[in-house]
Amino acid sequence: IELVFTRYAGSLRFGLNEALFIPSLAKDRYQTIAANPSAGFHWDYLLYTPEKITTTYLLVVPNNTGYEENDMAFHQAAAKALIQNMSGLANDLGTPLLVPIFPRPAGELEGYYTHNLDRNVLLMTQAGYQRLDLQLLAMVDDARLRLARQDIPIDPRFLLWGFSASGTFSDRFSLLHPDRLIAVASAGSHSLPFATYAGENLPYPIGTYDYETITGAPFDRDTFAALPRFLYQGDQDHGGYFTSNGTRYLADDYFNQFIRPDLEARLASAPTRSEERR
């Protein structure tokens, strides 16, 4: 952007709204791997290789744009910016870095929050969207094969990091596949490794009540408990939501004004346990 002013005296204010700056990485340091459905993944991913590799682990950072958008170029650009930002961590750790380019659809599929691996996302049957968690594992295995051809051995287990929606994705992924992870660091919503609490069932992603129904295997609590997990959030970070008119609410305020009344009305009209037994 070039701005030229001549003989101007006064005050000007410029701003960029939702502008996405795409940094550049050396072409020999990262590559875009095309989707390969026959290998188990229907979306592209990015793979970054540091100059100096000192570990056999792969670092995986799920992508997160914050917006619904059907144009995959938007998600591709955001993933490139993410891999640029996280390349410093990969350099420090001495590990290759993988960033998937998962979509976050608008329109008819807008309710599927793919970037945080929500419940309905895990149950999607639409072509290309089935089990994004398994698609990520397929990307990891594909990357391991590619790196092996460069004489870079990579362990089947990997490091996982995420923030905000991708933090929620990472935490939920760790619940689903603790056996494939070395460690996970996430700032987002967190699931509980319990099927019930205080007599109430905790379905995924709250807990593991229907874990086996969704995944086909029982929850391995011992493996999950042994997984090093760093869960973090700023002590002044209360989240927030913007309504359609641009008003911003803190998460607690938004919940109390817009979500709680509906939940309480539904609970009030729901049958009690004694009524269900009758």
C-alpha positions in Angstrom: 0.0 0.0 0.0 1.4 3.4 -1.0 0.0 6.6 0.4 1.2 10.0 -1.0 0.2 13.3 0.4 1.2 16.7 -0.9 0.7 20.1 0.9 -1.7 18.5 3.5 -2.1 19.8 7.0 -4.5 18.0 9.3 -5.2 14.7 10.9 -5.7 11.4 9.2 -6.4 8.0 10.6 -6.0 4.7 8.7 -6.8 1.2 9.7 -7.0 -2.3 8.3 -9.9 -4.5 9.2 -9.4 -8.3 9.1 -6.3 -7.9 6.9 -4.2 -11.0 6.6 -0.5 -10.5 6.1 1.3 -13.4 4.6 4.9 -13.7 5.6 7.4 -15.6 3.5 9.6 -18.6 4.3 12.5 -19.8 2.3 11.1 -22.2 -0.3 13.6 -24.8 0.6 12.5 -24.8 4.3 8.7 -25.5 3.8 6.4 -27.1 1.3 2.7 -27.5 0.7 1.7 -31.2 0.6 -1.4 -31.8 -1.5 -4.4 -33.7 -0.2 -4.2 -37.4 -0.7 -7.5 -39.2 0.0 -5.9 -42.6 -0.7 -3.5 -41.9 2.1 -6.3 -40.9 4.5 -6.3 -37.1 4.3 -8.6 -34.9 2.1 -6.9 -31.5 2.8 -3.5 -30.0 2.1 -1.0 -29.5 4.9 2.2 -27.5 5.3 5.5 -29.0 6.4 8.5 -26.9 7.7 12.0 -28.3 8.2 14.5 -26.4 10.3 18.1 -26.2 9.2 19.1 -28.0 12.4 17.1 -30.9 13.6 18.0 -32.2 17.1 15.0 -34.4 17.9 13.1 -37.3 16.3 9.7 -35.7 17.2 7.4 -33.8 15.0 5.6 -30.6 16.2 2.0 -30.3 15.1 0.0 -27.0 15.3 -3.6 -27.2 14.1 -4.8 -24.3 12.0 -7.4 -21.8 13.2 -8.6 -18.8 11.2 -11.4 -17.6 13.6 -13.8 -17.2 10.7 -16.1 -19.4 8.6 -15.0 -19.2 5.0 -15.6 -21.5 2.0 -12.7 -20.0 0.0 -9.8 -22.4 0.8 -7.3 -19.7 -0.2 -8.2 -17.9 3.0 -7.4 -20.9 5.1 -4.2 -21.6 3.1 -3.0 -18.0 3.7 -3.7 -18.2 7.4 -1.9 -21.5 7.7 1.2 -20.0 5.9 1.1 -17.1 8.4 0.8 -19.6 11.3 3.7 -21.8 10.1 5.8 -18.7 9.8 5.0 -17.6 13.3 5.6 -21.0 14.8 8.8 -21.7 12.8 10.8 -20.0 15.6 9.5 -22.6 18.1 10.3 -25.4 15.7 13.8 -24.0 15.3 14.3 -23.8 19.1 13.0 -27.3 19.6 15.0 -28.6 16.6 11.9 -30.4 15.2 10.0 -30.3 11.9 6.6 -28.6 12.0 3.3 -29.6 10.5 0.3 -27.3 10.0 -2.9 -28.9 8.5 -5.1 -26.7 6.3 -8.5 -27.8 7.5 -11.5 -25.9 6.2 -14.0 -24.1 8.4 -17.1 -24.0 6.2 -19.7 -21.3 5.9 -23.2 -21.6 4.5 -25.0 -24.9 5.1 -22.1 -26.3 7.1 -21.5 -23.2 9.2 -22.6 -24.9 12.4 -19.6 -27.3 12.1 -16.8 -25.8 14.1 -14.1 -27.9 12.5 -11.2 -25.9 13.9 -12.0 -26.9 17.5 -13.0 -30.5 16.7 -16.5 -30.1 18.1 -18.8 -33.0 18.7 -20.8 -32.6 15.5 -17.6 -32.3 13.6 -16.4 -35.7 14.8 -19.7 -37.2 13.6 -19.7 -35.5 10.2 -20.5 -37.8 7.2 -20.0 -35.2 4.4 -17.4 -36.1 1.9 -13.9 -35.0 2.9 -14.9 -34.0 6.4 -15.1 -37.4 8.1 -13.0 -37.7 11.2 -10.6 -34.8 10.9 -8.7 -36.3 13.9 -7.9 -39.4 11.9 -7.0 -37.2 8.9 -4.5 -35.4 11.0 -2.9 -38.7 12.0 -2.7 -39.6 8.3 -0.9 -36.3 7.6 1.6 -37.0 10.3 2.3 -40.5 8.9 2.6 -39.0 5.4 5.1 -36.4 6.7 7.1 -39.1 8.5 7.5 -41.0 5.2 8.6 -37.8 3.4 11.1 -36.9 6.1 12.5 -40.4 6.1 13.4 -40.0 2.5 15.5 -37.1 3.6 17.2 -39.4 6.2 15.2 -37.6 9.0 13.8 -40.3 11.2 10.6 -39.2 13.0 8.9 -40.9 15.9 5.2 -42.0 15.4 4.3 -40.0 18.5 4.4 -36.2 18.2 4.2 -32.8 20.0 0.9 -30.9 19.8 0.4 -27.2 20.5 -2.7 -25.0 20.1 -4.2 -21.7 21.2 -7.9 -20.6 21.3 -9.9 -22.9 18.9 -6.8 -24.8 18.0 -6.0 -25.2 21.7 -9.5 -26.7 22.1 -8.7 -28.9 19.1 -5.4 -30.0 20.7 -7.0 -30.8 24.0 -9.8 -32.9 22.5 -7.3 -34.6 20.2 -5.3 -35.6 23.2 -8.4 -37.2 24.7 -9.0 -39.2 21.5 -5.4 -40.2 20.8 -3.2 -40.0 23.8 -1.1 -42.9 22.6 0.1 -40.8 19.6 1.4 -37.9 21.6 4.6 -37.1 23.5 3.2 -34.0 25.1 0.5 -31.4 24.5 0.2 -27.7 25.3 -3.1 -25.9 24.9 -5.0 -22.8 25.8 -8.7 -23.4 25.1 -11.6 -25.4 26.4 -10.6 -28.6 28.2 -12.3 -32.0 28.3 -12.6 -34.2 31.4 -11.3 -37.8 31.4 -14.5 -39.0 33.1 -17.7 -40.7 31.8 -19.9 -39.3 34.6 -19.8 -36.7 37.3 -22.2 -36.2 40.2 -24.6 -38.7 38.7 -24.7 -37.0 35.3 -23.3 -38.4 32.0 -20.5 -36.5 30.3 -20.7 -37.0 26.6 -17.8 -36.0 24.3 -16.4 -33.3 24.2 -17.3 -32.6 27.9 -16.1 -36.1 28.9 -15.9 -39.7 27.8 -19.4 -41.2 28.3 -19.9 -42.1 24.7 -16.2 -42.3 23.8 -16.4 -45.9 22.6 -19.5 -45.3 20.6 -17.7 -42.5 18.7 -14.2 -43.9 18.3 -14.9 -47.7 18.4 -12.5 -48.2 21.3 -12.7 -47.8 25.0 -11.1 -44.8 26.6 -7.6 -45.5 27.9 -7.4 -43.5 31.0 -4.0 -44.7 32.0 -2.4 -43.6 28.8 -4.2 -40.3 29.0 -3.1 -39.8 32.6 0.6 -40.5 31.7 0.6 -37.9 28.9 2.4 -34.6 29.9 -0.2 -31.8 29.3 0.4 -28.1 29.8 -3.0 -26.3 30.0 -2.8 -22.5 30.3 -4.9 -19.4 30.1 -4.3 -15.7 31.1 -5.7 -14.8 34.5 -7.4 -11.8 32.9 -8.6 -13.6 29.7 -12.3 -14.1 30.0 -12.9 -14.6 26.3 -15.6 -12.7 24.5 -18.3 -12.7 21.8 -19.4 -10.1 19.3 -23.1 -10.0 18.4 -24.3 -9.2 14.9 -24.5 -5.5 15.7 -20.9 -5.4 16.9 -21.5 -5.3 20.6 -18.8 -7.2 22.5 -19.7 -9.3 25.6 -17.3 -11.1 28.0 -17.9 -14.9 27.9 -19.7 -14.9 31.3 -22.0 -12.0 30.3 -22.8 -13.5 26.9 -23.6 -16.9 28.5 -25.9 -15.4 31.2 -27.8 -13.2 28.7 -28.1 -15.4 25.7 -27.4 -19.0 26.6 -28.5 -19.6 30.2 -32.2 -18.6 29.7 -32.6 -21.1 26.9 -30.8 -23.8 28.8 -32.9 -23.3 31.9 -36.1 -23.3 29.9 -35.1 -26.6 28.3 -34.1 -28.1 31.6 -37.4 -27.0 33.2 -39.4 -28.7 30.4 -37.2 -31.9 30.4 -38.6 -35.1 32.0 -37.1 -36.0 35.4 -35.4 -39.3 35.9 -38.5 -40.7 37.7 -40.7 -39.7 34.8 -38.3 -41.3 32.3 -38.5 -44.6 34.3 -42.3 -44.5 34.2 
